[in-house]
Amino acid sequence: MYRPSGLFNVPAMILKGQYVKVNGVKTKEFADGEVIFVSAKSYGGTERIINDQVIVEDTIEIETWYRPDITSIDGLRLLDDASEWEIVNHPEDIERRHQWLKFKIRRMVGNV
């Protein structure tokens, strides 16, 4: 049986995402949601190669209690440092037991 590896001691606000059309272009907007507690682990980021250059992207692995309202379009604001992050992959319902949720987030940069 799966057990989270860390404590849920980091306060985070769910940023509910939605797509809106601005001048004919689909853009993602976020609205504040509920505050939850998560376990946040960063392993130094994720390396990617873009235009033959190695880029290190800020990423964090998140574990929390299962919530069906958290989807891949949403984001998180970590309340300890007010940084904003977008969910990279679809949140995984661990062992499909509706008890734990695990997903990866990437720092939002610029006017995303």
C-alpha positions in Angstrom: 0.0 0.0 0.0 1.3 3.5 -1.0 2.2 6.0 1.7 3.3 9.6 1.0 7.0 10.1 1.6 6.6 13.5 3.3 4.4 15.6 5.5 1.7 17.8 4.0 3.2 20.9 5.6 3.3 23.4 2.7 0.2 25.6 2.3 -0.9 26.1 -1.3 -3.8 27.8 -3.0 -5.4 26.0 -6.0 -5.5 28.3 -9.0 -8.5 27.2 -11.1 -7.7 27.5 -14.8 -9.9 28.2 -17.7 -9.3 29.1 -21.3 -10.7 32.4 -22.7 -10.4 34.0 -26.1 -8.6 37.3 -26.1 -8.5 38.9 -29.6 -9.1 35.5 -31.2 -6.3 33.8 -29.3 -7.0 31.1 -26.7 -5.2 32.0 -23.4 -5.3 30.4 -20.0 -6.5 32.5 -17.0 -6.4 31.5 -13.3 -8.7 32.4 -10.5 -8.0 31.9 -6.8 -9.5 28.7 -5.2 -9.2 26.9 -1.9 -6.2 26.5 0.3 -4.8 23.0 0.8 -1.7 21.5 2.3 0.8 19.6 0.2 4.2 17.9 0.3 6.5 19.7 -2.2 9.8 18.2 -3.3 12.2 19.7 -5.7 15.1 17.7 -7.1 16.9 20.6 -8.7 14.6 20.9 -11.6 14.3 19.2 -15.0 16.9 19.4 -17.7 15.6 20.0 -21.3 17.5 20.7 -24.5 16.2 23.7 -26.5 18.0 24.9 -29.6 21.1 22.8 -28.6 21.3 24.4 -25.2 20.7 22.6 -21.9 17.9 24.5 -19.9 17.1 23.7 -16.3 13.4 24.2 -15.7 12.1 24.7 -12.1 9.8 21.7 -11.3 8.4 20.3 -8.1 6.7 17.0 -7.3 3.5 17.5 -5.3 1.7 14.9 -3.1 -1.5 15.7 -1.3 -4.9 14.3 -0.3 -7.1 13.2 -3.2 -9.2 16.0 -4.7 -11.2 15.3 -7.9 -11.4 19.1 -8.6 -7.6 19.4 -9.3 -7.1 18.9 -13.0 -4.2 19.4 -15.5 -5.5 22.9 -16.5 -5.2 24.2 -12.9 -2.2 25.7 -11.1 -0.9 26.2 -7.6 0.4 29.2 -5.6 2.7 28.0 -2.9 1.9 30.3 0.0 5.2 30.1 1.8 6.9 32.2 -0.9 3.9 33.2 -3.1 5.4 31.5 -6.2 3.0 30.4 -8.9 3.2 27.1 -10.7 1.2 25.3 -13.4 0.4 21.6 -13.4 2.5 19.8 -16.0 0.8 16.4 -16.2 -2.5 14.9 -15.3 -2.8 14.5 -11.5 -2.4 10.8 -10.7 -4.9 9.1 -8.3 -2.4 6.7 -6.6 -3.6 3.1 -6.9 -7.0 4.5 -7.9 -8.1 4.5 -4.2 -9.2 8.2 -4.1 -6.8 8.7 -1.1 -3.6 10.3 -2.5 -2.9 12.6 -5.4 0.5 13.1 -7.1 1.6 15.4 -9.9 4.4 17.6 -11.2 4.3 21.4 -11.4 6.4 23.9 -13.4 7.1 27.5 -12.4 5.1 30.0 -14.3 7.3 32.6 -15.9 6.4 35.8 -17.7 2.8 36.6 -18.4 1.5 33.0 -18.7 
